[in-house]
Amino acid sequence: DTKNPFVMQATANQTMATIANKANNKPPETEHDLATTKRILIGLAAGTMAGFSVAPFVATIDKSIVQNASGAATMRESIRGSVREILSRPHHFARRYEFALIFGLYSATYQSSNVIDTFYDKYPDCSVSKDWGKFIGVSAVNMTLCIYKDRCFARHFGMTKPRPVPMGSLTLWAMRDLMTIVSSFNVPHHGGRYLHENYDQWFSSEVKAFTFCQLVSPVLIQFFSTPLHLAGLDIYNNPSNTFKARLRFIGREYVKSLIGRMCRIFPAFSLGGLGNKFYHDIIADLTLHHPLEYIEIDD
């Protein structure tokens, strides 16, 4: 009788035992695919958390630079207003237009880096080297979203009526982002090796030299990329300006914009990268190293 409680209990015990046996004897391919899926999800979660961590600071700096360039507000006024809202009404700031753009941009950047790492962990013999694969992949994501973000910021926080962003502005911003990405993903590897080989009295290990380059290189490149950023903004805000007028504008706004962009890049590409690794390691330790245990019911 299938309604007999003893028969039903025996059937349930047999079913649970079968599930446990199948789980404990999964093919290696299935286990590897499951681990890869977990690592992808971990990378997406860590990237989201890192993006959320850096978004308030980066959004505040980006907004102040754009408003200062357009004449809508000085950098000090803009930063003061954003900081006041972050401290007094953080839930309102988290719904702001600028926060959403920056949060999406850097979450996607960190996520793409994590997913590419997972891909090369599974396919280490890929014909494209990991350095080039990561550079191309992260560049495609970051540059595309960053140019879109700059276009939105210029149209949303500028003083002029929103209009299509000129190709000249988009080109200059693409060159700016390419310089930042090269300084963040290529220069530290080769620069760290060079410093360790030639200045080993200061950099006793290549790891220390690499860390130094990773922290400093993205910041120093702003000396050269900030004029491109300002020129792109001036082309959008003042399309009729002459070349000399643009040079005067860049000279007038260079120092404070440089400082602002340095303060922006450091958390985004240095501290944000460290935060991404920290979140990734914590989540991986909680999930990958604590497998699900199956409980068998004795007869």
N, C-alpha and C positions, 0 to 999 in steps of 0.2 A: 504494500500500500504506500503510494508516494506521499500520502499525507501523514504517515507515521512519523512522529518527531524524531525517533531514533534513526530512521532511514534518511530523513532530511539532514540531520546532523552529520551522518556519515558521508552523505553526498557533498555537504559543504566542506567538510574536512578534506575530502579527496580533491575538491576543486582548488582550495587554498594551497594544498601541497603541490598540485600540478603547476599553479602560477609561480610559486616560490622556486620550484625546480627549473622551470623555464627561465626565470629571471637570473638564477645562479649559473645557468649553463647557456647563456646567450653567445652566439657566434662572435668571434673577435671583431668582425667587420661591423656588426651591430653596435657593439660596445664603443668602437672607435667613432662611428657616426654619431652616437648619442653624446659622447664627450665633445665632439666638434660642435654639435648644436648647442650644448651647454656653454661652451666657450664663446660662441657667437653672441648668445644672449647676455652673457656676462660682460662682454665688450660693449654691447649696446647700452646696458644699464650703467656701467662705469662711465662711459662717455656722456650720458645724460646727466649724471651727478656732477661730473667735472664741469660741464657746460653751465649748469645751474650755479655752481660755485663762483665762476669768474664773471658771469653775465652782469651783475650789478655794477661792478667796477668798470668793466670795459664799456658798457652802455653809457655810463656817466661821462667817461672821457670822450668817446666818439661823438656824443651829442654836443658836448661843449665845443669841440673843434669845429663841427659843422655850423653851429649857431654863431660862433665867433667869426668864421670866414664869411658868412652871409650878412653879418651885422645884426642878427636877431637878438643877440645877447653877448656879453663878454664871457670869456671862459670862466672867470671867477663867479659871475652871476649864475651861469648855467650849472656849474658844479655845486655851488651852494644850494641851489634849488633842488637838485637831484638828491644830494646827501640829506637834506632836511626831510624829504619825502621818504627816503630809505629808512631813516631812523624813526620817524613819527608814524608813517603809514606804509610799512613794507608790503602789506597785502595789496595796496593800490599800485605801488611801484611794480610789483610782479605782473600786473596786468597791463603795464604800459607797452606802447608800440615798440619803443626802442629795446626794452628788455626782451620781448618776444623774438625780435630779429637776432639779437646777439646770442641769446640762449639757443636758438635753432642753429645758428652758424657754427658755434664752437662745439655744441653737442655732436653735430654731424661730422665735424673735423676730427674729434677724438674717436668717435665711433668708427669712422673709416680707417683710422690708423689701427685700432684694435682688431677690426675684421681682417685687415690685410695681414697683420701678424698671425692671426689664426690660420689664414689661408696658407702662409708659408710654413707654419708648423706642420700642416697636413701634407703639403706638397713642397718639401725642401729642395727637390731637384728641378723646380720650374726653370724653364729656359731663360726667363727674365729674372735677373738678380733681385734679391729682396730690397736692396737699397734703391734701385731704379723703380721697382714695382711700388714701393711705398711712396717714393717721391712723386711719381706720376699720379697714383691714386689719390693721395691726400691733396696734391696740387689741384687736381680736377674738381674735387669737392669744395675745397676751401676757396679757391679763386672764383669759381662760379657763384657761390653763395655770398662771398665778400663783395663782389661787384654789384650783385643784386641788392645787398644791404646798403652799400654806399649810394646807389641810385635812389633807394627808398628814403634814406636819411636826407639826401640833398633835396628831394621833393617835399618831404614832410616838415623839415625844420628850417628850410630856406625862407627868404623873404619874398622871392619872386613867385609868380603863379606857376604851379606844377606843370612841367612840360617834359617831353622826351629828353633823356640825357644824351648829349652829343657823343659821337664816336670818339672824339679826342679825349674826353674825360674818361670814358671806359677804357681806352687804350692805356692812358697814363696810370690808371688804378690797377690794371692788369700787370703792368711792368712793376709797380710798387709791390704787389702781392707776390709776384715771382721772386723778387729780391728777398723778401722776408722768408719765403719758403726755402729758398736755397740756403740762406743763412741759418735756418733752423734744422734742416734735415741733411744737408750735404757738408757744409763747412765744419760743423763740430767733429765729424768723423775724421776728416783729413787734417783739420787744425789740431785736434787732440794728439794725433800721431806725430805731427811736426813738432809741437811744443814738448812732448815727452822725449823725443830724440835729440832735440837741440837745447832744451832748457831743463834737463832732468834734475838740476839742483833745486828747482822750484816745483816741478811736477814729477814726483818720484814714481808715479804710475800713469799709464795711459788713461785709466779710468778717471783719475783726478783731472787730467788735462782735458778729457772729453767733457766732464761736468762743467769745467770752467768755460769752455767754448760754447757749450749749450746755453749757459746763462748769459754770456756776454755778447755772443755773435748776433742774435736777433735784435738786441738793443742798439748795438753800434751801427747796424745797417740803416737805422733810421736817419742818420746824418745824410744819407744819399737818397733815401726813398721819400722823406718828408717833402722836398720840393715837388716831386711828382704828385703827391697827394694834394698839395695846395694848388698846383697848377690845374689839376682836374676840377677842383672846386671852383676856381676862378673862371674857368671856361664855361662852367654851368651857370654860375651866378652873374657873370659879366661877359657875355659872348662877344661883345663889340670891343673889348679892351685890346689895345695894341700889345705887341711883345714887350716893349719897355714898361708898360703899365703892369703887365703880369709880373715882370721881374721885381718891380717896386713892391707889389703886393706880397710876393713871396718873401722878400727881404724884411718887410714890416712884420709879417706874421710868423717868420721862420722859428725864432727861438722858443716862443711859448708853445707853438705847435709841435716842435721837436720834443720838448720836455713832456708834453701831453702824450705824444705817441710812444715815447720811451716808457712812460708810466703805464701805458695801455698794453704794450707788447710784452713787458716783463711778466705780468700775471697770466697773459693769454698763452704765451709759448714757453714760459719757464715754469712758473708755479702751477699753471693749469696742466702742463704735462706731468709734473710730479703728482698732482692731485688725481689725475686720470690713472696713473700707475698704482697709487695708494688704494683708490676705490676698487680697481680691478683685482688687486691682490687680496683685499679683504673679502670681496664677494666670492672669489675663486676658492679661498680657504674655507668659507662657510658652506659652499655647495659641492665642489669637486672632491673635497677631502672628507666629506661626511655623507657617504652613500646611504640610500634608503634601505632600511632593514625590514625583511619580511618575517612576520611572526607566524609560525606554524601552530595550529591547534591540535593538541594531542587527542587521539581517539579515546 
